[in-house]
Amino acid sequence: MPVVRPTLGQVFALSLLGLAAVLALLFFAVFHLSLETTIASSERIRDGASREISERVAGFLAKAPAAAAQFQEETDRGLVNAGDPLAVESALFVLLLSTPDISEATFTYGKQMGFDQNGLLQLAPAPRGQVSVVRASSSKDDDRFWSRQLQQENGAFVADRRELNAGSSFSTAPLRRESGEKIPDPTAHATFITPARKDFSGQLLWSDLHWSQLDAALPEAQRRAEVSVQQVVTDAAGNFAGVLRVGLLLKQLDRAVQLQIAPSGQPEPHRIFLCDAAGHLITRVSPNDRLEERNGDLRIAPAHLPPEIIAAVSEPMLRAVSEKNPSSSGMFRFQGEEYLTTFRALPGTQDWIVGIVVPRSYYVGRLTTIRDELLAVSFGMMALLIAGGSFILRRVQRAHGQIVHESLTMNAFEFSPSPTSAPFRDVSEVLESLEKAKTAMRAMSKYVPVDLVRRLYRSKTEPILGAELMEIAIMFTDVQDFTTHSERLAPNELATALGSYLQLMVGIIQQETGGTIDKFIGDAIMTFWNAPEPVAEPARMACLAALRCRAASHALTQSPAWKELPPFETRFGLHHDEALVGHFGAPDRMNYTAIGDAVNLASRLEGLNKQYGTSIIASYRIVVATGAQFDFRLLDKVAVKGKSDAIKIYELLGEKGEADAMRETVTTYEDAFAFYNARNFSEAAHLLASLPNDAPARILLERCRAYQEEPPPADWDGVYISMSK
């Protein structure tokens, strides 16, 4: 087994690659470790922030239960008479003064009669009522309050209201009777009925985000959103006194989740928000965000929600948060940027979740910059090493490289001319020898099919006599009245015109359809497809070549460059069948060609165009192979000269759909041809007479009229015997 020896350039290149690989591995290990450390650190920061926010929210929400417990304790100790609305009003006012985060406190009362079979509290018709104290301003420096008392008068509920300013005397604030729509029974509201149920009695019940009950009559833009806690209150004797509701405003909850995570003085890239398990926001992203009801609960509907939050609440990480898994962190990609996110469940809430999302670049951006700078330095050092090595090797490799290049170029069957100059005389002589060989190969490829030359060159074999049976598509072309044209034109004019024509045809046949030009016979061309190299759909390629050559030759003869030369109208014959393809001739002089009945038939088909006034005639086998891709017209059943068997011949009209304008003509002709074959010459002649401008129709019409005058013999089978080539 031969030993494979590397070149000097390969050894040098491998050394550089090895050095680069070692540096790359080291760089990758350091960078990857730093990246993991940074990401882990960022996760700890987000986790700590989410814990702090969770504690903030829990502390904020705990103020409502604490206020309820304080009111109950005051009632138990006899400090507040739950049956005295004025005493209750004073106690509620004290709750709001002592706890600035409470937005409202409402005590709804009634006299208990018992519970029904469903556990619902039954009240006496009277007394029933409600006392509310509301913080009217969010500014802690200038809090204003108002109270409202609902009580029964003459079987209906009336409301008295007064303003309670912190700086004014409580006892002197006057009560003013409200007027307007009928006031509903406050004990019929869900915030009273549900906590007062027998199975909930004494329990602390939280509500989700909702509109304040006291703002029900106000427009939505003026209503307050809050979360509240409800609990049954008993009097000093332990009897049912009413239900206390303590509310916390949403905007105060918004402030609870505001946390500066980035260092002071730097922009805050972290987005912090509260949402539910479905991804609906509970806290505002901007002060102008509006609210809307979703499934009975209020949720934030931002006008312009940051896209990273939209993407974050759509991530599976949010759905993964549960009681067993209270925290979930990870990374996602959105709009080409990576984001880090953390979700943490808030215990004691209606399945609320705190979310934090931040661009990954905030944490790893500097690290990425350092990586890029190191990469740039590394690449610069590598470039210097390569430049120095290249300078050392350049003189040695230049001559060697020229020879290798020319050899590889010839091996790739590229024989275009190249310069032969070189810094060394012996190298120049080798290059000149290679150039002479390339010149010979270029000349050879002009006389024989280039694919054949390529095959012989690559296989390092010489052609030998012999052939193989191959299925090929064959095309013969011929210029109509070429003999007449050659007699009329001067030799130079004829040579120029024929050269332009054949150059056009050769380009379409070889370059566009992959055909092999067998030979030129004056103005005629013999071409076949699928040899010496396989061609996909050879019959289709032959049809395309014929159509394109016909169109291109017509365009050429109509162009200004053709001047006043006679037009070259080309006729084509197409056939698809098996033929012998190979090297024929003598051992020391041979020709690569195709022979057999298939070739002869294609030649005869080209000649039949003169008899039918057509330009492209194809055999039945061509139609079978390509009928779904082209439009054909059945012309006749013919026994060509030299053949006893009849074949169907067709006129190629164009690619599928291109001959729609001739559809009626084709249908009429083929109907007439069917009558012709059925010996109904009169009906056939009648149809054909309607096509005076169709050359095949005129030919068949003459034949029908001749048979009308002298009918064919009884054994006539409709075959036309052609006596000319």
C-alpha positions, 0 to 999 in steps of 0.5 A, a space after each residue: 500500500 503506497 504511503 501518502 506523503 504530505 506536502 510542505 504547505 500541508 505540514 505548515 497549515 496543519 501546524 497552524 491549525 493545531 496551534 489555532 485549535 489549542 488556543 480556541 479550546 482554551 479560549 472556549 473553556 475560559 469563556 464558557 466557564 465565565 459565562 456559566 458563572 455570570 448566568 448563575 450569578 444573574 439567576 441568584 440576583 433575580 431569585 433574591 429580587 423575586 423573594 424580596 418582592 414576594 416579601 414586600 407583597 406579602 407584607 403589603 397584603 398582611 396589613 388588611 388582615 391585621 386591620 381586621 384583627 384589630 377591629 375584632 379585638 376592639 370589638 371583643 374588648 368593648 372598645 367598639 360597639 358594633 351596633 352603633 354606626 357612629 362608633 363603627 365609623 370612628 373605629 374604621 377611621 382610626 384603622 385608615 389613619 394608623 395604616 396608610 396602605 388601607 384604601 377603605 374599610 367597610 362594615 356591613 351589619 344585620 341581625 342574625 336569625 340563623 342559617 338556611 339548609 344551604 348554610 346561608 345566613 338568615 337576617 332579620 328585616 331590620 336593622 341592616 346597614 353599612 358603614 364605610 370609611 374611604 381614603 380619597 387621596 393617594 398622597 400620604 402628605 395630604 390624605 383626605 377621607 370620607 365616610 358613608 352610612 347606609 341605614 333603613 328608613 321607611 323600608 328603604 335604604 338611605 345614605 348619609 355622607 361626610 368628609 373626614 379631613 385629618 386636620 379637622 374635628 371628627 365630631 363636627 363634620 356634618 352628615 349630608 343625605 345623598 340623593 339619586 338612584 335607589 340604594 340596594 341592600 348592602 347585605 345582598 352583596 357577594 362580599 357580605 353573603 359569602 363570608 357570612 356563610 356557615 361554612 366560612 364563618 370566622 375565616 379570612 377570605 381574600 378577593 382577587 383584583 376587583 372594582 371597589 363596591 363603593 364606586 359602582 355608580 361611578 364611570 369606569 375611568 373614576 372607579 378604584 381597583 383594589 384587592 380586599 379581605 372579608 371576615 365576619 365580626 362578632 360582638 363582645 358576647 360572641 354573636 354575629 355583628 356583621 362583615 368587615 371588608 378591608 381594601 388595598 388599592 392597586 396603585 399601592 400594590 404597584 408600588 410594592 413591586 417597584 424594586 431597583 435591581 441595577 446599581 444606583 445611577 444606572 438604567 434599570 433593564 429589569 422588567 418586574 410585574 405581577 401576573 396570574 397563572 394564565 399570564 394576565 397582568 395584575 400590576 401596571 407596567 405604566 401609569 396609564 395602563 387601563 383595566 378590563 375584566 377577564 373571567 370575572 376578575 380585573 386584569 391590566 390591559 396595557 396599551 403598549 406592553 413591552 414585547 419582552 413581557 409578552 414573550 415571557 408570559 407566553 413561556 412554559 416556565 410560567 406554567 411550571 410554577 406551582 405549589 411544589 415548584 414555587 420558582 422557575 428560571 430560564 432563558 428564551 429568545 425573542 426577536 433575535 435577542 435572548 432574555 433571562 426570566 424568573 417567576 415566583 409564586 406568591 403564597 397567600 394570594 389568588 395564584 399570583 406570580 411575580 415575574 422578572 425579565 431582563 436582556 441576557 446582554 445586560 449580564 453577559 454583554 461585557 463578557 461578550 465584548 471581552 470575548 470579541 476583543 480577545 478573538 480580534 487579538 487572536 485573529 490578528 496574531 494568527 494573521 501575522 503568523 500566516 503572513 510570515 509563514 506565507 512570505 517564507 514559503 512563497 518563493 518555494 511554492 510559487 513554481 510548484 503551485 503553478 504546475 499543480 494548478 495547471 494539472 488540477 485544472 486539466 484534471 477538472 477538464 478545464 482547458 482554457 488558456 493560461 499564462 506560462 511565465 514563471 520565475 524558473 526556466 524549467 517550470 516555464 517549460 513544463 507550463 508550455 508543454 501543458 499549454 500545448 496539451 490543453 490546446 490539443 484538447 480544445 481542438 479535439 472537443 470541437 470535433 467530437 462530443 465534449 462529454 465523450 472527450 471528458 469520459 475518455 480523459 477521466 477514465 484514462 482510456 482510448 476509444 475502441 470499436 464497439 457500441 451498446 444498445 441505448 435508449 436515446 432521443 434523436 433529432 434531425 434538422 434541415 434548412 428548407 430550400 438551403 440549396 436555393 439559398 446557397 446558389 443565390 448567396 456569395 460564398 462569404 455571405 453563405 458562410 457567415 449566415 450558416 455560421 451564425 445559424 449553426 452557432 445559435 442552434 448548437 448553443 441551444 442543443 448543447 448548453 440548454 438541453 444537454 444534447 450531443 451533436 453527432 454531426 453536421 451535414 451541410 446545413 443539417 444537424 444530427 443530435 441525440 440525447 442520453 449518450 454518452 452521458 445520461 440525460 433526464 427525460 431525453 424525449 422532453 429535452 429533444 422537444 424543447 430543443 426543437 421548439 427553442 431552435 425554431 423560435 430562435 432561428 426565426 428571431 435571428 432571421 427577423 433581426 437587423 443583423 440578418 439584413 436582407 439574407 433569405 430566411 432560414 426556415 428549419 424542419 425537425 424530425 424527432 424520435 425516441 427509441 433504442 439505437 446502437 451508440 458507440 465508436 464506429 469506423 476503422 481501428 485507427 480512424 473512428 467516429 462516435 455516433 448512433 446507428 440503426 432503424 431509430 436514426 433512419 426513422 428520425 431522418 425520414 420524419 424530418 423529411 416528411 415535413 415537406 409533404 405536410 407543410 409542417 416544421 416539427 414532426 414527432 413519432 408516437 414514442 415521443 408523444 407517449 414519453 412527453 404527451 403530458 408536457 407538450 401539445 401535439 396534433 395527430 397528422 397521419 399513419 405513414 409507412 416511411 420510405 424503406 420501412 414496411 411498418 406504419 407509424 403514427 406521426 404527430 406535429 409538435 405544436 408547443 409546450 402545454 397550453 401554448 397552442 390553445 389558439 389552435 385547439 379548434 383546428 386540431 380537434 377538427 383535423 383529428 375528427 376529419 382524420 378519424 372519418 378518413 380512417 373509417 373510409 368516410 371521405 366525404 365527411 372528412 373532406 367536409 371538415 377539412 374544407 373548413 380549414 383552408 389555411 391549415 397546410 396538413 388539412 389541405 394535404 389530407 383534403 386532396 387525398 380524400 377527394 382523390 379517394 372519393 373519385 377512386 376509392 382505395 382497395 377493400 383491405 386499405 387500413 388508412 396507412 399512407 406510404 411515403 415514397 420520398 425521403 
